[in-house]
Amino acid sequence: MAATGERTIRTIITNRRAFHDYEVLQRFEAGIELVGTEVKSLRAGKVSLLDAYAMFPSKHTNVLMLMQMHINPYDFGNRENHEPLRPRRLLLHEHELTKLRAGIEEKGLTVVPLSLYFSGPYIKVELGLVRGKKLYDKRVATKEREMDRARRRTDHD
């Protein structure tokens, strides 16, 4: 049982492709605004973060939206079922939104979801302020990963 004040964390999905394609500079935890059938689909694990990203739809408002996150319609839903690719509002503190806006506008970075998880009864999104990797960076990362794997293999033998 978790201690008082601590929430149990259960990962729903991790965006492994984001770690391959991007260099994560900064991480943020955000709440997400969902409807009932979306939560039921998330509990069943029917979600994809493959092409998802976050953006500010307007320069005048400080509202961050998560775009292109696909949540399958709930199997037992009725006509009130949700739209799979609808934009979803992210809930962050004002100072975090200001940091993200500055990173996106000035430095040419982007915001992608790294993972989606349950934190107690709430659903949270881990966002990353990221910079795209060049092809040679990906090759170097792959080479280092293979060398580490070989090193671990020789240590165990």
ZINORFEN-V999587 format. One record per backbone hydrogen bond with DSSP energy under -1.0 kcal/mol. NH is the residue of the N-H (numbers start at 1). CO is the residue of the C=O. If there is no record, write none. Layout:
# ZINORFEN-V999587
nh:NH co:CO
nh:NH co:CO
This chain:
# ZINORFEN-V999587
nh:6 co:3
nh:10 co:118
nh:12 co:116
nh:13 co:116
nh:15 co:114
nh:16 co:14
nh:20 co:16
nh:21 co:17
nh:22 co:18
nh:23 co:131
nh:25 co:129
nh:26 co:129
nh:28 co:127
nh:30 co:125
nh:31 co:91
nh:33 co:89
nh:39 co:35
nh:40 co:36
nh:41 co:37
nh:42 co:38
nh:43 co:39
nh:44 co:40
nh:45 co:42
nh:46 co:41
nh:47 co:45
nh:48 co:70
nh:52 co:49
nh:53 co:67
nh:54 co:111
nh:55 co:65
nh:65 co:55
nh:66 co:88
nh:67 co:53
nh:70 co:48
nh:71 co:84
nh:72 co:46
nh:77 co:74
nh:81 co:78
nh:86 co:83
nh:88 co:66
nh:90 co:64
nh:91 co:31
nh:97 co:93
nh:98 co:94
nh:99 co:95
nh:100 co:96
nh:101 co:97
nh:102 co:98
nh:103 co:99
nh:104 co:100
nh:105 co:101
nh:106 co:102
nh:109 co:103
nh:110 co:130
nh:112 co:128
nh:114 co:126
nh:115 co:126
nh:116 co:13
nh:117 co:124
nh:118 co:10
nh:119 co:122
nh:120 co:8
nh:122 co:119
nh:124 co:117
nh:125 co:30
nh:126 co:115
nh:127 co:28
nh:128 co:112
nh:129 co:26
nh:130 co:110
nh:131 co:23
nh:133 co:21
nh:138 co:134
nh:139 co:135
nh:140 co:136
nh:141 co:137
nh:142 co:138
nh:143 co:139
nh:144 co:140
nh:145 co:141
nh:146 co:142
nh:147 co:143
nh:148 co:144
nh:149 co:145
nh:150 co:146
nh:151 co:147
nh:152 co:148
nh:153 co:149
nh:154 co:150
nh:155 co:151
nh:156 co:152
nh:157 co:153
